[in-house]
Amino acid sequence: MNKLDFEDIFFDSFDTFKVFDNLKLDQVNQTSLNTPKTVWQILNHLIIWQQDQLIMLNGKADLLSINETETWNVTCPEEQGIVDNTVSTFKNQIKSIKAIIASLTIETTDIQLKLKCILEIANHLSFHLGEIILIRRQMKNFPLPDEMKKFLAE
């Protein structure tokens, strides 16, 4: 009997390319020319948005219940510990999403809704990670494409 392996299907979907590893206070608050958001705003937006998606994946709600505009209204942190704790919250959410994926079977209640939600999370994450990579590259604190293989292996 063949088993549909959702963990294998979504294996690389939540790779963050180490974009939040060793993130420093001065990096999260910087803005680049023609870039409307900071890394800090994007990180907090992701956390708020993903928390709502986790609620849905856990069967507590069917619809997105956050106000998208309000997810961008965050104040800049004033100390490194706040940055570290926020990154930890984000990483714990990703672990939770992966754990939910690992528990899915074709018989899971509302499997179609949950798979759609997981795809939306992966797409949303990918979009914003791309923004952060671009911002960090513009600030010269993230590897260029030809340096990524070595960077990810470290």
C-alpha positions as CSV (number, residue, x, y, z in Angstrom):
1,M,0.0,0.0,0.0
2,N,1.3,3.4,-0.9
3,K,1.2,6.2,1.7
4,L,0.9,9.8,0.7
5,D,3.9,11.4,2.5
6,F,3.0,15.1,3.1
7,E,6.3,15.6,4.9
8,D,8.2,14.6,1.8
9,I,6.0,16.8,-0.4
10,F,6.6,19.9,1.6
11,F,10.2,19.0,2.5
12,D,11.9,22.2,1.3
13,S,8.9,24.5,1.4
14,F,9.8,26.0,4.7
15,D,13.5,26.5,4.2
16,T,14.4,30.0,5.4
17,F,17.9,30.0,3.9
18,K,19.2,31.1,7.3
19,V,17.8,34.6,6.6
20,F,17.1,35.1,10.3
21,D,20.3,33.4,11.7
22,N,22.6,35.8,13.5
23,L,20.2,38.7,12.8
24,K,21.5,41.9,14.5
25,L,19.7,44.8,16.0
26,D,21.1,47.3,13.5
27,Q,20.1,45.1,10.6
28,V,16.4,44.8,11.5
29,N,15.9,48.5,11.7
30,Q,17.7,49.6,8.6
31,T,15.8,50.7,5.5
32,S,17.1,50.6,2.0
33,L,16.3,53.2,-0.7
34,N,13.0,52.4,-2.3
35,T,12.3,49.6,0.1
36,P,9.1,50.4,2.0
37,K,9.5,47.9,4.9
38,T,12.3,46.9,7.3
39,V,13.3,43.3,8.1
40,W,11.8,43.8,11.5
41,Q,8.4,44.8,10.1
42,I,8.4,41.8,7.7
43,L,9.5,39.4,10.5
44,N,6.7,40.6,12.8
45,H,4.1,40.5,9.9
46,L,5.1,36.8,9.2
47,I,4.7,35.9,12.9
48,I,1.2,37.5,13.2
49,W,0.1,36.0,9.9
50,Q,1.5,32.5,10.6
51,Q,-0.1,32.5,14.0
52,D,-3.5,33.0,12.5
53,Q,-2.7,30.2,9.9
54,L,-1.7,27.9,12.8
55,I,-5.0,28.5,14.5
56,M,-6.7,27.5,11.3
57,L,-4.5,24.4,10.8
58,N,-5.4,23.3,14.3
59,G,-9.1,23.5,13.5
60,K,-9.9,26.5,15.6
61,A,-11.0,28.8,12.7
62,D,-11.8,28.6,9.0
63,L,-10.9,32.1,7.8
64,L,-8.1,34.6,8.2
65,S,-9.0,36.8,11.1
66,I,-6.3,39.4,11.2
67,N,-6.2,42.9,9.8
68,E,-3.4,42.8,7.2
69,T,-2.6,46.5,7.6
70,E,-2.2,46.3,11.3
71,T,0.4,43.5,11.0
72,W,2.9,46.1,9.7
73,N,2.5,48.5,12.6
74,V,5.4,47.5,14.9
75,T,7.9,49.6,16.7
76,C,11.6,48.9,16.2
77,P,13.3,46.9,19.0
78,E,15.7,48.6,21.2
79,E,17.8,45.6,22.3
80,Q,19.2,42.5,20.8
81,G,17.3,40.2,23.2
82,I,14.0,41.3,21.7
83,V,15.3,40.4,18.2
84,D,16.5,37.0,19.4
85,N,13.2,36.2,21.1
86,T,11.2,37.3,18.0
87,V,13.4,35.2,15.7
88,S,12.9,32.3,18.1
89,T,9.1,32.7,18.0
90,F,9.2,32.6,14.2
91,K,11.4,29.5,14.2
92,N,9.0,27.8,16.7
93,Q,6.1,28.6,14.4
94,I,7.9,26.9,11.5
95,K,8.6,23.9,13.7
96,S,4.9,23.7,14.5
97,I,3.9,24.0,10.9
98,K,6.3,21.1,10.0
99,A,4.9,19.0,12.9
100,I,1.4,19.5,11.6
101,I,2.5,18.5,8.1
102,A,4.2,15.4,9.5
103,S,0.9,14.4,11.2
104,L,-1.3,14.7,8.2
105,T,-2.8,11.7,6.4
106,I,-5.2,11.5,3.6
107,E,-7.8,10.7,6.2
108,T,-7.2,13.9,8.2
109,T,-10.3,15.9,8.8
110,D,-10.5,18.9,6.5
111,I,-7.3,17.7,4.7
112,Q,-8.1,19.7,1.6
113,L,-8.5,22.9,3.6
114,K,-5.3,22.2,5.6
115,L,-3.3,21.5,2.5
116,K,-4.5,24.7,0.9
117,C,-3.5,26.6,4.1
118,I,-0.1,25.0,4.0
119,L,0.4,26.1,0.4
120,E,-0.6,29.6,1.3
121,I,1.8,29.7,4.2
122,A,4.7,28.4,2.0
123,N,3.9,30.9,-0.8
124,H,3.6,33.8,1.7
125,L,6.8,32.9,3.4
126,S,8.6,32.5,0.1
127,F,7.5,36.0,-1.0
128,H,8.6,37.7,2.2
129,L,11.9,35.8,2.5
130,G,12.7,37.0,-1.0
131,E,12.1,40.6,0.2
132,I,14.4,40.1,3.2
133,I,17.1,38.5,1.2
134,L,17.0,41.4,-1.2
135,I,17.1,44.0,1.7
136,R,19.9,42.2,3.4
137,R,21.9,41.9,0.2
138,Q,21.4,45.6,-0.4
139,M,22.8,46.2,3.1
140,K,25.7,43.9,2.2
141,N,25.0,41.5,5.1
142,F,23.7,38.4,3.2
143,P,25.5,36.3,0.6
144,L,25.1,36.8,-3.1
145,P,23.7,34.0,-5.2
146,D,27.1,32.5,-6.1
147,E,28.0,32.4,-2.4
148,M,24.8,30.7,-1.2
149,K,25.9,27.1,-1.5
150,K,28.9,27.6,0.8
151,F,26.8,29.8,3.2
152,L,24.1,27.3,3.6
153,A,26.6,24.5,4.2
154,E,28.3,26.3,7.0
